[in-house]
């Protein structure tokens, strides 16, 4: 019986995440759609500079060369029209990126094409588009601007927060409603009960499957869990990943320490976190994607500060 071919791993990305469109976007903001269209057409032979996700995409597409087959794919989803999007494709060709499929939606929300393209992940700079994708069950994140250069490591390195990203926000809900002591006790009591999956579980599983294809050789993908949880709340996380049969290469239980320096040391190409304040801190060190999912992104249900703090006190620490 013939072994079925593995499912292709697909990342959908917006043009503003792939390329730096700040200058032309400013034309749109200040002068309107018609001026923007004219500007893009007049400059369609001027190559766009790389954007936040460019380095990650380049490494991702290089995996096909290693496997000598198209095992991964990048899809372009853009609010441009095909006419104004010609500059984007000219830039793709200039940089030698193997991106052939795209949807240009002429100003409307492109999320409705994510599922037909079978995308596992959607990256954009538009928070509304990302929110719609998450609502439809696709891992998605809003990329934040960073001044830091992309990692020079040849490996593609993903880093993930735990609660409300890889895992559900069920533990976070206990923390928000009842405090740290109740959270710690709840996690001790449920240590052997796997957490439910969060929005990035399927993407992480797909990455794990791709990594398995490099057994016996150096893998071009590395993953890390970077969480502010600490003992005893670490046990449930470890047992959950074991129950899912998903391996993560590195696990950092930081006990409330700020994540930025650790992400820099790890060399993350992109880090995903549900907490806006954590993302702002991390973006000073690495490319960062905000995942607007879970209780931390429902202001009516969170505490008075609206965020989990990344800072330790003598008696309390962040745990996500």
C-alpha angles and dihedrals in degrees: 000000000000116000110242116245114254116257113262115252108232130194119190115204137181121237091242090056093049097043137027102254096161094118096050092040088057088056089053093048095048104032107022139241099306093053090046092052092049091047093052094047092048090051100037092119092050108096117235118234118244118277134212096287099037096100092046092050092049092053091044094054091047088069089075089060091053093051095036090227137080098263095146132039138188119212122197116223113185139172087214121103117246087255096056090035092066089089089057093053091045088056092047089054092046092056093043095240114165096228114136106152123074145154118213107192102186096235100322126114109279097202093100089071095053095085097044088054089051091232119180094194136024121200122188143148090227111091094198092055090049093050091052091050092051090049088057094052100260123130105246140165139185109235115226125212115259130182092208120105119245119269113275092210112118090224121086103237122197122187125193137192114225118225115059091005112057092004132037119266093247093115091044089055090057090050094049094046102038110015138243099305092054090046092052092048092046092052092048090051092048097039093122095042111090117235119243117256123268128212094282098049094096093047091049090049090051091050090049090052091051091049090054089063089068097058110148094021138068110285118225091210128069128179133200136187109216109186137159089222117113137180127340091023091055095076097069090051093052093046091047093055089046091052090050090049090233121140122209115197097216131019120193116191100189102178093222099319116141110268101214100087091045092051090050091050090049090049097231117194088199135358124203122207135159095215115088092205091052091049092052090052095045094046088069087068110026141006106284135197122203113217105204095205136119137020095315088066095049102079095191090062102043132084127274094277092051092222142063109253118236089208127097123229125190093267107020138053139179114257110185 
